[in-house]
Amino acid sequence: MDAQLFPTPAGVDPDDPILALPKVSLHDHLDGGLRPQTIVELAAEVGHTLPAEDPEALRAWFSESADSGDLVRYLQTFDQTLAVMQTAPALTRVAREWVLDQVADGVVVAEARWAPEQHLAKGLTLDEAVEAVQAGLDEGVALAAQEGRSIRVGQLITAMRHADRATEIAQLALRHRDAGVVGFDIAGAEDGFPPENHLEAFDLLHRASFPVTIHAGEAVGVESIRSAVHVCHTQRVGHGVRITEDIPGWSEAASVEGVMGDADGDGVETAPAYGRLAAWVLDQQVPLEVCPSSNLQTGAAESIATHPVTRLKELGFAVTVNPDNRLMSDTSVTKEMRRLVDQAGWTLDDLEWVTVTALGCAFLPYSVRESIIDEQLVPGFARASL
């Protein structure tokens, strides 16, 4: 591949065998994955002052700010990216490069999650913003095809949960459902803004047979997940790691064996006791879009080694591994997987399991998912080794 067109993800060894694995990225924000060089160039075009003008210095600023533990400073990182994503040409460029960066990361299915309502400051309409992003996604897919690389991408249209536009944004998603938009999401501050505040939007989407995912169980606990799953009937949960609060006996220090337990003392492992919600999420295999590195930054986990995703996987929950915000978390799907292998003991089989799980719940037609498993995932993992 052309190294300039498809740059190796930051911090990834180009010879890392994980880089070559076929991957699926379900929780991947468009405004959290810009190239630093692009931000510098777009900022110059619109006269926006950045905290650093050198691309590598800017990359370091994003990473340090997101890692600071200071919420105000973390949110300032998105002020910088949103400021340069207010015109159709800028949105098209960012979306095109987002696809190319996915290809460079070995991703074969990706969903671009973004909130059109945050990109209207320079006069774009909601529909024009969606069309500009779709143009960029299409260009990226075409460029990848020219290099012999195949990727399927779609837009996940997001409404901001603290605003009052969810029904309008749901209608926007439906208008573009046959033109690249594959699903709907709500994002933003969880605390004080439960999913059921937007029940009208979710009812509209469900009646139209349109897929939904909801950010829940990251900043707020199980009640947020309960609302998303049982009130708003989401197909997937964004993050969802705090489902552990509904598993009695769970603690950061507990091992998988400790969670499973030996209630009778006879040496035979017994299933853990689950709360009603955790049991439902497990039994119904509600997918959890887990973002390990991002969860560390937001305080939803303490380390990769003890991140709940490992034990949830072992217990059979439908977990997937995602980058969330590639720029802010200085990450990629390859980097997330490498961290899990090195720090949490994951194997190639584990990586394949979460990848197949992710593809199984991607917002794509069943026949397309089947063909990607048969033609890309199974062969890709069969010839791989760590």
C-alpha positions, 0 to 999 in steps of 0.5 A: 500500500502507498504509505502516504495514502495509508499511513501506519497507525501511530505507535504501531510497529508496521511489522506487528502481525496484528496489523494484518488481521482483518478487523471491525470498528463499530465505535469510532467517532469521526470528530475524534479521529482526524490526522493532526496534519489535516487539523493544522491545514484546515485550521489555517484555512479558517483562521482557527488558532490551535494549541500547537502548530506542528502536527506531532506537537499537536498530536501530543497535545491531544493525547496529553489533554485526553489523558489529563484526568481533567474533564474540561481539558478533555472536552477542549480537544473536541473544540479543536476538531469541531472548529475545522469541520464546519464546511462541506470540503472539510467534512469530505476530506476528514471522512475520506482520510478516516476511511483510508486510516481504517484501511491502514489499520486492517479494518474491513468494516467500519461505522463512522459515528458523528453528530451532524448538529455540531457541524452547522456553524458555517451555514451547512444544513443537516442534509448537506453535512450528511451528504458531504461526509458520505462523499468523503466516505465514498472517495475513501472506499474508491481509493482503497479499491484502487489499491486492491483493498476492500472495506465497507463503511457506513454513517452512524448519525448521532444526536446529542443527548443534552440537546432537544433535536433527537427526533429531528436527527432521527428523521435525518437518518431515515432520509439518508438510510438508502444513501450511506446511513446505517444506524442512529446513536445518542451521545454526550453527557450521560449523567442527567440525560437518560436515553428515555428522554428521547423515546419519541425518536427511538419509537420512530426509528423502531417503527421504521425498522432502523438500527439503533445503538446508545451510549450507556454504562460508561459515565453512569451505571446500570440504570443507564444501560437498563434504560437503553436496553429495556426502555429504548430497545437498543440493538447495541450498547456503546461502552456498557462496561458498567454492566459489571455493577449488576454482577454480584461479587464483581471487583477490579481485583477478582479473577474470572475464576473468582467471578465464576465461583465455587459455591459448593466448595466441591471444586466444580466451577459454578455460574456467577449470580447475575442481576436481572439486567446482566442476565438479560444482556448475557442471555440475549447477547446484547453487543457491548461496544467496549473501548478499553483505552478510552475507558481508562481516560474516562475512569470507567476502568483502571488498567488494561490488565484489569479492564472488565472486557477480559472477564466479560469475554470469558463469561460469554458477554458479546463484547467487541473492541473499539478505539472510540476516539483514535486521536484523543486516545492515541490509538487504533483497533490494532493498538487496542488489540496489542494492548490486550494481548500484551497486558491482559493475556489475550490470544489470537483466538480471543481476537478472532472471537471479538472480531467475528462478534463485532461483524455479527452485530454490524449494521449490515445486511446478514448476507453481506456479513456472512460473505465478509466472514467467509471471504475475509475474516476466516481466511485472514485469521487462519493464516495469522500468528502472534 
